[in-house]
Every structure is written in structure tokens, then in C-alpha cells.
Amino acid sequence: MKHPSRIPGSRWLLLLLMLGQAVLAQAAQITVRTDRNPVPLDESFQIVFSVEGEVSGNPDFSVLEKDFQVLGTSRSLRTTFVNGKIQRTNEYLVSAMARRPGRLTIPPVSFGSDASPALTIQVLPASTAGAAKAGKADVFVEATVDSEAPYVQQQVLLSVRIYHRIQWREASLSEPEFRGGEVLVEKLGEDRNFQATRNGAQWNVIERRYALFPQSSGRIEMDPLVLNLRVPSGERKARNRSPFGDPFFDDFFSRQTYTRKVVRSGAITLQVRPVPATFSGDHWLPARKVKLEESWSAPLDALKTGEPVTRTLTLIADGVSLGQMPELTMPELPGLRIYPDDPETREQATADGVRSITTRKFAIIPVHAGEYRLPEVKLKWWNVTSDSEQVASLPEHLLKATGAAARPVLPAQPGATSKPPHPGQLTPSETQAIPTISLPVAGRLPGGIDRWLLLGNILFFSLWLVTLVAWWRARRRGRSEAAGAEDSPLAEKLREQPLWKALHEAAGSGDAGKMRQAVLALAPLLWPEDPPRSLEGMARRVDAPLSEQLYRLSRRLYGDGGESWDGGVIEAELKKLRASRKSQPGESPRALQPLYPRA
């Protein structure tokens, strides 16, 4: 007997294979971004393709050649831990230069059967600034700002670019200094290297970016930035040609001489405007973007009296330093006990400057059963992009708390109607205005006993509530003390072990880039209050021979590439520094004062 509805085994296998391919196709997620947008026509930039999951083939970047010149490609693997799971992301970096100005589209790039999304960027006409300098010098410095007329405390992005087409030694760049008013300065990320064209000539460019926050209105001038370096003098001490036939050895054996050179950027003037008269907020907050977020630990319509619920408020502001962030608070409400935690703050460097984030938790305990209305949260701020006042807000909330069952009304005692209400009892108008807690009664009691039972229940509930609040505060204090206390030796060792292992591997590999990452990863262990963000910053805080080797490593990365450095010395000296830090916990390693004030 035939069964036409039954599917043969081979078809089942084919169906499973098709489903498997569909799952694999959905497993890969590809995103694309650029390291900056817009970008000048005559400057190179990075296109980053991030791949999460497995793709079915290698990328085909030939589709980019229509509108972009591909200068080079590279690939890296980034591993992160998200919710206890390992997440691996492959990043493909394409160094490119646009062929024409205007709005250009980075087309989808195929990764086998997968493809990246398209991305539109703005390409500006070729830069003309510094063209005259480019024809007369081998190195020059440009300093530009994104706004010459900011508001007071508004972020101003300062971009400093060093154009060079020669090799140098021992270069150093001065920090921004101002006259006419106080300006807070924050360095943004690490220096960036790329190529640019000026007057038809190719230049190597080092870019350093800062976020400036003028603290007073009026005219403020930035002094020219000074670049000190040693450049080839053009003279060589004559020697026989190197037998190795290599330019490096030719330079070594001919003893190339260097001369000191000083290059200055142009000065910059800021006309800082005061707070606009149209701003109606209580806290002046000039920003590019402001967002308020919240979360709750439990549903708001099923709260219990005496049990805490946690409200977490988060304020995110772009173009704002931590010192400008307003405090997150909650108003006091009758019938609610509110206990705020200490705020948690952090600052991030983005492509658009500084992003500040403040998070604060509030434990809310309903004392009475009933409904409570939390008012809307509003924060007025000034949008520097649209030059207008805007409001970030959170909606109002209705909290519903339930407690014990309502107590039945007791019969009035003889003569009670002629007496005023007992201090522990509420009038009918008060019972309508205030949410109440009702205590259960087993039944009718003899005259006079119900009052004592009521007072006893109230006393019991009050003691229970005080105990609960004390326990909650003790637990919160215990958590904060545990978080602030030093780790146990075992926990501390487990936390530090991967960092020291990475340092040891980098020292043995001879890779200057990996060594820099490993060294800076240890900075928070040695300077937890104010870790240095660069090799030069760390070198200024320590003594020789560690400082000398750190400077050598920095020159290897950002100089002519010929500087030698000793990873073994760096590793050994950092371990000595860590050991001295542990043996003398009350003292910190020698540190210089910051070159500029922090917010």
C-alpha cells in the first residue's frame, strides 16, 4: 500500500541540509564603519568591516575600486566576554582614499554568500590649509578647532596634525596652553597615523585630538603648539660604504648627523559666548546629545509593603565632561522610603569627543499599601548642534503596593462618640487621603482590649520595618565596603595573572605594538587613582632604567622605527614596581602633576 504523504529519507536529508545552510547564513552578522566621517579628498581613512559568526568566504574588496583607491588591507581577531560567553569578532581594515568629492557610497562587500551593508560617507574637497607650507618644508604642524565661537563649557574639538616626509628622532609636542581664561583639556584616545596629499606631494600625518572646555566667556587665545625634534642635517661623516649593501647599514656606517629643529603651529582664538538668555533650565548643560534611561528590578503594579524595589537611572551626554554632569536625584514622597546609592560615573573617548555616563540606583520601600505616583523626570539642556534648548525626560509612573488584609471596623465603645479620636487612629478624611495599612483581627474582643492589640500590632510592624531598613542598609554598606576593600591575595593573583602573562609574551615577541598594549594594561594596577594613558606619561612617573626603555619603545612606534628597546628590562622593572607597591600600600609610585587640569 502506498503512502503518498510520507517523505522519502533522501528528501528528509536534503531538507535538513537546506535548513542547516539557512542557520549558517543567519549566524554571520557583518557591520561596516569608518574611522571618521566626513573625510577630505586628499586624506586616507579606514573602513572597518566587523564580522560576528562564520561567513562562507573571504571578502572581495575589488568593488571598492570604483570610487576609492585601496591602499592596503589587514585583518585582526578581537575576543570579548559577554555574559560569561566568549564572543569572537573578525575585523577587516581597509585603508582607502576617495577618488572624488561628494556623497560616496561604500558598496556591499561580499564574504562568499554573505555581504556587508552599504554605507554613505561625505568626502570634502581637497584641503588647502598648509599648502604653502607643504611646498617649503619637510615637516609642519596644523592646529584646527571645530568651533571658534563656542558657548561657555561647550566642548571644542582641537585637532593637531603633524605633516612630515622625513625621518626624525626624539620628537616631542607641547600641550595646549591658553591665555585670557581657564580651559579644561582632555586628550582623546591615542595618536592616529595616516597619509595625505598636499600640492601633489604625499605626506605622512600624525593626528592628536583634544577636547577643550572653556570655563569663562570672552576672548581666549591658544598659544602656538611647539614641536621639538631632531632631523637629518644632510651631512654625513665620510666612511667607506657598508659591505652589506643595505640602506640601514649605509646610514649606520656613514654616521648620519642630526640637528635640532623647532616647528610651531598657528595660534587659535576662541570667542566664547555666555549662557544664552533664552535657556530656562536650572543646570547649564551644553551638549551634542543627551539621553535619560531607567530600569526597574520588579513590576511596578505588584509591589509589597516593606519590600524594596530598585530604580536605576542613567544619564548619557555627548560632548560633556564628568564635571558638568548634574546629580541624579528623586523627590521625597509620603509613604515611600527612598535610599540612593552612590553614583557610578565613567567617561569615554569617541570620534565626536567626550561621552560622560552617570548611573545611580535608588532603593524604594513602600511603607503603606496603596498607589503612589512618581512624577515625570525632566532635564533641560542646550543642543549645540541646533543651537536650541531641548528636554530629556522620563515618563511618570504609578506604583501599586499591597500589604496585609484590611482590618474590620470595631464596634464603637460606649461614650466613644463624645471623645476625640485617639492619636493612633485616623479620621475618615485622613483615610481617604493617605494609603493605610490594615492589621487583621481574629474576632470581636472585650472592651478596651482592641486598642492594646492595635497598638501592639503597630509597634510590632514598626520594629519589623526598622529592622528591615537597617538590614538593607547594612547589606548595601557591606557590598560597598567589599567592593572598596582590597582583593584577597588569591583573587588578586588570579586577576593580575593574565596581564603579566600578556606582558611576558609581548616582551618575548619583540612586537612594539603588543608591548605597548600590555604595558598600558598594567597602568591601573600601579596607579589606580590616575593611570597614565600613554608610554610617555608612564615614563614621566618612573625612574631609569624603566623610563629610558619606555621612551625608547615610544620612539620605536612613533619615530623612524629604528630605535631599539629591551622588553625584558621593562617586564622586570614593572614587576619590581608592583612589588614595592604591595609592600608599601600607603605610598604610590612617583607621579608628576597632570599637565592640564581635569574636570
C-alpha positions as CSV (number, residue, x, y, z in Angstrom):
1,M,0.0,0.0,0.0
2,K,1.4,3.4,-1.0
3,H,1.6,6.3,1.4
4,P,1.8,9.4,-0.8
5,S,2.1,11.7,2.2
6,R,5.3,10.1,3.5
7,I,8.5,11.9,2.6
8,P,11.4,9.6,1.4
9,G,14.5,9.6,3.6
10,S,16.6,11.3,0.9
11,R,14.3,14.2,0.9
12,W,14.5,14.5,4.6
13,L,18.3,14.7,4.3
14,L,18.1,17.3,1.7
15,L,15.6,19.3,3.8
16,L,17.9,19.1,6.8
17,L,20.9,20.3,4.7
18,M,18.9,23.3,3.5
19,L,17.9,24.2,7.0
20,G,21.5,23.9,8.2
21,Q,22.6,26.2,5.4
22,A,19.9,28.7,6.4
23,V,21.1,28.7,10.0
24,L,24.7,29.2,9.0
25,A,23.7,32.0,6.7
26,Q,21.9,33.7,9.6
27,A,24.7,33.1,12.0
28,A,27.0,35.7,10.5
29,Q,26.5,39.4,11.2
30,I,28.5,42.0,9.3
31,T,28.7,45.7,10.1
32,V,30.8,48.4,8.5
33,R,32.0,51.8,9.8
34,T,34.7,54.4,9.0
35,D,37.2,55.9,11.5
36,R,36.0,59.4,10.5
37,N,33.2,61.0,8.5
38,P,33.4,63.4,6.7
39,V,36.9,62.9,5.2
40,P,38.9,65.2,2.9
41,L,39.5,64.1,-0.6
42,D,43.3,64.0,-0.2
43,E,43.5,62.1,3.0
44,S,43.4,58.4,3.7
45,F,40.9,56.8,6.1
46,Q,40.0,53.4,7.5
47,I,37.0,51.3,6.5
48,V,36.3,48.6,9.2
49,F,34.3,45.5,8.4
50,S,33.3,43.6,11.7
51,V,32.2,40.0,11.3
52,E,30.5,38.1,14.1
53,G,29.9,34.5,13.4
54,E,31.1,32.4,10.4
55,V,31.0,33.6,6.9
56,S,31.1,31.4,3.8
57,G,34.0,33.1,2.1
58,N,36.8,35.7,2.1
59,P,35.9,39.4,1.4
60,D,36.1,40.8,-2.1
61,F,37.2,44.4,-1.8
62,S,37.5,44.9,-5.6
63,V,34.0,46.6,-5.6
64,L,35.6,49.5,-3.7
65,E,37.9,50.4,-6.6
66,K,35.2,52.4,-8.5
67,D,35.1,55.3,-6.0
68,F,38.1,54.6,-3.7
69,Q,41.7,53.8,-4.0
70,V,42.6,50.8,-1.8
71,L,46.0,51.5,-0.2
72,G,46.1,48.3,2.0
73,T,44.2,45.7,3.9
74,S,44.7,43.9,7.2
75,R,42.8,41.5,9.5
76,S,42.6,41.2,13.3
77,L,40.7,39.0,15.7
78,R,39.0,40.6,18.8
79,T,37.8,38.4,21.6
80,T,35.4,39.6,24.3
81,F,33.5,38.1,27.2
82,V,29.7,38.9,27.1
83,N,27.6,37.5,29.9
84,G,30.1,34.7,30.6
85,K,30.3,33.7,26.9
86,I,33.2,34.1,24.6
87,Q,32.4,36.3,21.6
88,R,34.9,36.5,18.7
89,T,34.8,39.2,16.1
90,N,36.9,39.3,12.9
91,E,37.8,42.8,11.8
92,Y,38.9,43.6,8.3
93,L,40.6,47.0,7.9
94,V,40.8,48.7,4.6
95,S,43.0,51.8,4.2
96,A,41.4,53.8,1.4
97,M,41.4,57.2,-0.3
98,A,38.4,58.7,-2.1
99,R,38.7,59.4,-5.9
100,R,36.3,62.3,-6.0
101,P,34.4,64.6,-3.5
102,G,30.8,64.4,-2.7
103,R,28.5,61.8,-1.1
104,L,30.0,58.5,-1.9
105,T,28.6,55.0,-1.1
106,I,30.8,52.2,0.2
107,P,29.1,49.3,-1.7
108,P,28.2,46.0,-0.1
109,V,31.3,43.7,0.1
110,S,30.7,40.0,-0.4
111,F,32.0,37.5,2.0
112,G,31.1,34.4,0.0
113,S,27.3,34.2,0.1
114,D,27.2,36.9,2.9
115,A,27.5,40.6,2.3
116,S,28.1,43.7,4.3
117,P,25.6,46.6,4.3
118,A,26.2,49.7,2.3
119,L,27.5,52.9,4.0
120,T,27.4,56.5,2.8
121,I,30.2,58.9,3.6
122,Q,30.8,62.6,2.9
123,V,34.0,63.4,1.0
124,L,35.1,67.0,1.3
125,P,37.1,68.9,-1.4
126,A,40.9,68.7,-1.2
127,S,42.4,70.6,1.8
128,T,44.1,73.9,1.0
129,A,45.3,74.8,4.5
130,G,49.1,74.4,4.8
131,A,49.6,74.2,1.1
132,A,52.1,77.0,1.1
133,K,54.0,75.3,4.0
134,A,53.9,72.0,2.3
135,G,55.9,73.3,-0.6
136,K,58.6,74.9,1.6
137,A,59.2,72.5,4.5
138,D,59.7,68.8,5.2
139,V,57.6,69.0,8.4
140,F,54.9,71.4,9.6
141,V,52.1,71.4,12.2
142,E,48.5,72.3,11.7
143,A,46.0,73.0,14.6
144,T,42.3,73.5,13.9
145,V,39.1,73.6,16.0
146,D,35.6,72.6,15.1
147,S,34.1,75.8,16.6
148,E,35.7,79.2,17.1
149,A,32.7,80.7,18.9
150,P,31.5,78.1,21.4
151,Y,29.4,78.7,24.5
152,V,31.0,78.6,27.9
153,Q,31.7,75.0,28.9
154,Q,30.8,73.7,25.4
155,Q,33.2,71.1,24.1
156,V,35.5,72.2,21.3
157,L,37.4,69.6,19.4
158,L,41.1,70.5,18.7
159,S,42.8,68.6,16.0
160,V,46.6,68.8,15.8
161,R,48.3,67.3,12.7
162,I,52.0,66.8,12.1
163,Y,52.8,66.5,8.4
164,H,56.2,65.1,7.6
165,R,58.1,63.4,4.8
166,I,61.4,62.9,6.6
167,Q,62.6,60.6,9.4
168,W,63.2,62.2,12.8
169,R,64.4,61.3,16.2
170,E,63.3,62.3,19.7
171,A,60.2,64.3,18.8
172,S,58.0,66.0,21.4
173,L,54.9,68.1,21.1
174,S,53.9,70.7,23.7
175,E,50.5,70.6,25.4
176,P,47.8,73.3,24.6
177,E,48.2,76.4,26.7
178,F,45.7,79.3,26.9
179,R,45.6,83.0,27.8
180,G,42.6,85.0,28.7
181,G,40.6,82.4,30.5
182,E,40.6,78.9,32.0
183,V,40.2,76.0,29.6
184,L,39.9,72.3,30.7
185,V,41.8,70.0,28.3
186,E,41.3,66.3,27.8
187,K,43.3,64.2,25.3
188,L,41.1,61.9,23.2
189,G,42.4,58.4,22.6
190,E,45.7,57.6,21.0
191,D,47.5,59.3,18.1
192,R,46.4,58.3,14.7
193,N,48.6,57.8,11.6
194,F,47.5,58.2,8.0
195,Q,48.6,59.6,4.7
196,A,47.5,62.8,2.9
197,T,48.3,64.8,-0.2
198,R,49.4,68.5,-0.3
199,N,50.2,70.2,-3.6
200,G,50.5,66.8,-5.3
201,A,53.0,65.5,-2.7
202,Q,52.4,62.6,-0.4
203,W,52.7,63.2,3.3
204,N,52.7,61.1,6.4
205,V,50.4,62.5,9.1
206,I,50.2,62.1,12.8
207,E,47.0,63.4,14.3
208,R,46.4,64.1,18.0
209,R,43.0,65.2,19.2
210,Y,41.8,67.1,22.3
211,A,38.5,68.1,23.9
212,L,38.6,71.7,25.1
213,F,36.1,73.1,27.6
214,P,36.3,76.9,28.1
215,Q,35.2,77.8,31.6
216,S,34.6,81.6,31.1
217,S,33.2,83.7,28.3
218,G,35.2,86.2,26.3
219,R,38.3,86.1,24.2
220,I,40.6,83.2,24.9
221,E,43.8,82.6,22.9
222,M,45.7,79.3,22.5
223,D,49.5,79.7,22.1
224,P,51.1,78.0,19.1
225,L,51.9,74.4,19.7
226,V,55.7,73.7,19.6
227,L,57.2,70.6,18.0
228,N,60.8,69.8,19.1
229,L,62.6,67.2,17.1
230,R,65.9,66.1,15.6
231,V,66.0,65.9,11.8
232,P,68.8,64.8,9.4
233,S,71.2,67.6,8.8
234,G,72.1,66.5,5.3
235,E,75.7,66.0,6.3
236,R,77.4,62.6,6.7
237,K,80.7,61.8,8.2
238,A,82.5,60.1,5.4
239,R,83.2,56.3,5.7
240,N,83.6,53.5,3.3
241,R,80.4,52.1,2.0
242,S,78.9,49.4,4.1
243,P,79.7,45.9,2.9
244,F,76.1,44.8,3.5
245,G,74.6,46.8,0.7
246,D,71.6,47.8,2.8
247,P,70.4,51.4,3.4
248,F,70.1,50.8,7.1
249,F,73.7,49.8,7.4
250,D,74.7,52.6,5.0
251,D,73.1,55.1,7.4
252,F,74.8,53.4,10.4
253,F,78.3,53.2,8.9
254,S,78.1,56.7,7.4
255,R,77.1,58.1,10.8
256,Q,74.2,60.3,9.7
257,T,74.2,63.5,11.8
258,Y,71.0,65.1,13.1
259,T,70.2,68.7,14.0
260,R,67.5,70.0,16.4
261,K,64.5,71.7,14.8
262,V,61.6,73.6,16.2
263,V,58.3,73.8,14.4
264,R,55.3,75.8,15.5
265,S,51.6,75.7,14.6
266,G,49.4,78.8,14.2
267,A,47.7,80.4,17.1
268,I,44.0,79.9,17.7
269,T,41.5,82.4,19.1
270,L,38.1,81.4,20.7
271,Q,35.3,83.9,21.2
272,V,33.4,82.2,24.0
273,R,29.8,83.1,24.3
274,P,28.0,83.3,27.7
275,V,25.0,81.2,28.6
276,P,22.1,82.2,26.3
277,A,19.4,84.3,28.0
278,T,16.7,82.0,26.5
279,F,17.9,79.0,28.4
280,S,15.4,78.2,31.2
281,G,17.0,75.2,32.9
282,D,18.5,75.1,36.4
283,H,21.7,73.4,35.3
284,W,23.6,74.7,32.2
285,L,24.4,71.7,30.1
286,P,25.7,72.3,26.5
287,A,25.9,69.0,24.7
288,R,25.6,67.3,21.3
289,K,23.2,64.7,22.6
290,V,21.6,63.9,26.0
291,K,19.6,60.8,26.9
292,L,17.9,59.6,30.1
293,E,17.3,55.9,30.7
294,E,15.8,53.9,33.5
295,S,15.2,50.3,34.6
296,W,13.3,48.7,37.5
297,S,14.0,45.5,39.4
298,A,10.4,44.4,39.7
299,P,7.0,45.1,38.1
300,L,5.5,48.4,39.4
301,D,2.0,47.1,39.8
302,A,2.9,44.2,42.1
303,L,5.0,45.8,44.9
304,K,4.8,44.6,48.5
305,T,4.9,46.9,51.6
306,G,8.2,46.7,53.3
307,E,10.0,45.1,50.3
308,P,12.4,47.3,48.4
309,V,12.3,47.8,44.6
310,T,15.4,49.2,42.8
311,R,15.1,52.0,40.3
312,T,18.3,52.6,38.1
313,L,18.6,56.0,36.4
314,T,21.3,56.5,33.7
315,L,22.3,59.9,32.1
316,I,24.3,59.8,28.9
317,A,25.7,63.0,27.5
318,D,27.9,63.5,24.4
319,G,30.2,66.5,24.4
320,V,30.1,66.8,28.2
321,S,32.8,66.3,30.8
322,L,32.1,64.4,34.0
323,G,32.4,67.6,36.0
324,Q,29.5,69.1,34.1
325,M,27.1,66.2,34.7
326,P,24.1,67.1,37.0
327,E,23.3,64.9,40.0
328,L,20.6,62.3,39.6
329,T,18.0,62.6,42.4
330,M,14.5,61.5,43.3
331,P,11.9,63.6,45.2
332,E,10.7,62.5,48.6
333,L,7.1,61.2,48.6
334,P,4.8,60.4,51.5
335,G,4.6,56.7,52.2
336,L,7.8,55.9,50.4
337,R,11.3,55.4,51.9
338,I,14.0,56.2,49.2
339,Y,17.6,55.2,49.7
340,P,20.0,56.4,47.0
341,D,23.3,54.6,46.2
342,D,26.5,56.5,45.4
343,P,26.5,57.4,41.7
344,E,28.8,55.5,39.3
345,T,30.5,57.6,36.6
346,R,32.6,56.9,33.6
347,E,34.0,58.8,30.6
348,Q,34.6,57.6,27.1
349,A,36.5,59.0,24.2
350,T,34.6,58.8,20.9
351,A,35.0,60.0,17.4
352,D,32.9,63.1,18.3
353,G,34.7,63.9,21.6
354,V,33.9,63.0,25.2
355,R,30.9,60.9,26.3
356,S,30.0,61.0,30.0
357,I,27.8,58.4,31.7
358,T,26.3,58.6,35.2
359,T,24.3,55.8,36.7
360,R,22.6,55.8,40.1
361,K,20.4,53.3,41.9
362,F,17.6,54.1,44.3
363,A,16.0,51.6,46.7
364,I,12.3,52.4,47.2
365,I,10.3,50.8,50.0
366,P,6.6,51.3,50.2
367,V,5.5,51.9,53.8
368,H,1.8,51.7,53.3
369,A,-0.4,49.8,50.9
370,G,-1.9,51.9,48.1
371,E,-0.9,53.8,44.9
372,Y,2.0,56.2,44.5
373,R,2.6,58.4,41.6
374,L,6.2,59.2,40.7
375,P,6.4,62.5,38.8
376,E,7.9,62.9,35.3
377,V,11.7,63.5,35.2
378,K,12.8,66.4,33.1
379,L,16.3,67.7,32.3
380,K,16.7,70.8,30.2
381,W,19.9,71.0,28.1
382,W,21.3,73.1,25.3
383,N,21.7,71.4,21.9
384,V,24.9,73.0,20.5
385,T,24.2,71.5,17.0
386,S,20.8,73.1,16.6
387,D,21.6,76.0,18.9
388,S,18.3,75.4,20.9
389,E,17.0,74.3,24.2
390,Q,15.8,70.7,24.5
391,V,14.4,68.5,27.2
392,A,15.4,64.9,28.1
393,S,12.6,63.2,30.1
394,L,11.3,60.0,31.6
395,P,7.6,59.4,32.0
396,E,5.7,59.4,35.3
397,H,5.0,56.1,36.9
398,L,2.2,54.6,39.1
399,L,3.4,52.3,41.8
400,K,0.9,49.9,43.4
401,A,1.8,48.3,46.7
402,T,-0.2,45.7,48.6
403,G,0.2,44.7,52.2
404,A,-1.8,42.9,54.9
405,A,-5.6,42.4,54.6
406,A,-7.8,45.3,55.7
407,R,-8.8,45.2,59.4
408,P,-12.5,45.0,60.1
409,V,-14.1,48.1,61.7
410,L,-14.5,47.5,65.5
411,P,-17.8,48.4,67.3
412,A,-17.7,51.8,69.0
413,Q,-17.4,51.6,72.8
414,P,-19.9,53.3,75.0
415,G,-19.3,57.0,75.1
416,A,-16.7,56.9,72.4
417,T,-18.7,59.2,70.1
418,S,-18.3,62.1,72.6
419,K,-14.5,61.7,72.7
420,P,-11.9,63.0,70.2
421,P,-10.2,60.4,68.1
422,H,-7.3,58.5,69.6
423,P,-3.8,59.8,68.5
424,G,-3.2,56.4,66.8
425,Q,-6.4,56.5,64.8
426,L,-7.2,58.3,61.6
427,T,-10.2,60.4,60.8
428,P,-12.4,59.5,57.8
429,S,-11.0,62.3,55.8
430,E,-7.4,61.1,56.5
431,T,-8.2,57.6,55.5
432,Q,-9.2,58.9,52.1
433,A,-6.1,61.0,51.6
434,I,-3.4,58.6,52.9
435,P,-2.9,55.0,51.9
436,T,-3.3,52.8,55.0
437,I,-2.1,49.6,56.4
438,S,-4.8,47.4,58.0
439,L,-4.0,44.8,60.5
440,P,-6.0,41.5,60.8
441,V,-8.2,41.0,63.9
442,A,-9.2,37.5,65.0
443,G,-12.7,38.5,66.1
444,R,-14.6,40.7,68.5
445,L,-12.6,41.4,71.6
446,P,-13.8,42.7,75.0
447,G,-14.0,46.4,75.5
448,G,-10.5,48.1,75.8
449,I,-8.5,45.1,74.6
450,D,-8.8,46.0,70.9
451,R,-6.9,49.3,71.5
452,W,-3.9,47.5,73.1
453,L,-4.0,44.9,70.3
454,L,-3.9,47.6,67.7
455,L,-1.0,49.5,69.4
456,G,0.9,46.2,69.8
457,N,0.5,45.4,66.1
458,I,1.6,48.9,65.2
459,L,4.6,48.6,67.4
460,F,5.5,45.2,66.0
461,F,5.2,46.4,62.5
462,S,7.3,49.5,63.2
463,L,10.0,47.4,64.8
464,W,9.9,45.0,61.8
465,L,10.1,47.9,59.3
466,V,13.1,49.4,61.2
467,T,14.8,46.1,61.3
468,L,14.3,45.6,57.6
469,V,15.6,49.0,56.7
470,A,18.7,48.5,59.0
471,W,19.4,45.1,57.4
472,W,19.1,46.6,53.9
473,R,21.4,49.5,54.7
474,A,23.9,47.2,56.4
475,R,23.9,44.9,53.3
476,R,24.4,47.8,51.0
477,R,27.2,49.2,53.1
478,G,28.8,45.7,53.2
479,R,28.7,45.5,49.5
480,S,30.3,48.9,49.1
481,E,33.0,48.0,51.7
482,A,33.6,44.7,50.0
483,A,33.9,46.4,46.6
484,G,36.3,49.0,48.1
485,A,38.4,46.6,50.0
486,E,41.5,45.1,48.6
487,D,41.1,41.7,47.0
488,S,42.4,38.6,48.8
489,P,45.9,37.6,47.7
490,L,44.4,34.7,45.7
491,A,41.8,36.8,43.9
492,E,44.3,39.5,43.2
493,K,46.7,37.0,41.8
494,L,44.1,35.5,39.5
495,R,43.1,38.9,38.3
496,E,46.6,40.0,37.5
497,Q,48.0,36.8,36.1
498,P,46.6,37.3,32.5
499,L,48.1,40.8,32.4
500,W,51.5,39.7,33.4
501,K,51.4,36.7,31.0
502,A,50.5,39.1,28.1
503,L,53.4,41.3,29.1
504,H,55.8,38.4,29.2
505,E,54.6,37.2,25.7
506,A,54.9,40.7,24.2
507,A,58.4,41.1,25.6
508,G,59.5,37.9,24.1
509,S,57.8,38.5,20.7
510,G,59.6,41.8,20.0
511,D,56.3,43.3,18.8
512,A,56.4,47.0,19.8
513,G,52.6,47.4,19.4
514,K,51.8,44.4,21.5
515,M,54.3,45.6,24.1
516,R,52.7,49.0,24.4
517,Q,49.2,47.4,24.9
518,A,50.5,45.1,27.6
519,V,52.3,47.9,29.4
520,L,49.4,50.3,29.4
521,A,47.0,47.4,30.6
522,L,49.1,47.3,33.8
523,A,48.8,51.0,34.5
524,P,45.6,50.8,36.5
525,L,47.3,48.3,38.9
526,L,50.2,50.7,39.6
527,W,48.2,54.0,39.5
528,P,44.6,53.1,40.3
529,E,43.6,56.7,41.0
530,D,45.0,58.2,37.8
531,P,46.5,55.6,35.4
532,P,48.7,57.1,32.6
533,R,47.3,56.7,29.1
534,S,50.5,56.8,27.1
535,L,54.0,55.4,27.3
536,E,55.4,59.0,27.7
537,G,53.0,59.6,30.6
538,M,54.2,56.4,32.3
539,A,57.8,57.2,31.7
540,R,57.4,60.6,33.4
541,R,56.3,58.8,36.6
542,V,59.1,56.3,37.0
543,D,62.9,56.4,37.1
544,A,65.6,54.9,34.9
545,P,66.1,52.3,33.6
546,L,62.4,51.8,33.1
547,S,61.7,55.4,32.0
548,E,64.5,55.1,29.4
549,Q,63.1,51.9,27.9
550,L,59.6,53.3,27.8
551,Y,60.8,56.3,25.9
552,R,62.7,54.0,23.5
553,L,59.6,51.9,22.9
554,S,57.6,55.1,22.2
555,R,60.2,56.3,19.7
556,R,60.2,52.9,18.0
557,L,56.4,53.2,17.5
558,Y,56.1,56.9,16.5
559,G,59.6,57.8,15.4
560,D,61.6,56.5,12.5
561,G,61.2,52.9,13.6
562,G,65.0,52.3,14.1
563,E,65.0,52.7,17.9
564,S,65.9,49.6,19.9
565,W,64.2,48.7,23.2
566,D,64.5,45.9,25.8
567,G,61.3,44.1,26.7
568,G,63.0,42.1,29.4
569,V,64.1,45.2,31.3
570,I,60.6,46.7,31.0
571,E,59.0,43.5,32.3
572,A,61.5,43.2,35.2
573,E,61.2,46.8,36.3
574,L,57.4,46.8,36.2
575,K,57.4,43.7,38.4
576,K,59.7,45.5,40.9
577,L,57.4,48.5,40.8
578,R,54.4,46.3,41.5
579,A,56.2,44.5,44.4
580,S,57.1,47.8,46.0
581,R,53.5,49.0,45.6
582,K,52.2,45.9,47.5
583,S,54.8,46.3,50.3
584,Q,54.0,50.0,50.8
585,P,50.3,50.3,50.2
586,G,50.1,53.8,51.7
587,E,52.5,55.2,49.1
588,S,52.1,55.4,45.3
589,P,54.9,55.4,42.7
590,R,56.4,58.8,41.9
591,A,54.0,60.7,39.7
592,L,54.1,64.1,38.0
593,Q,51.3,66.6,38.3
594,P,48.9,66.5,35.3
595,L,49.9,68.8,32.5
596,Y,46.4,70.2,32.4
597,P,43.5,70.3,34.9
598,R,40.9,67.6,34.8
599,A,37.2,68.1,35.0
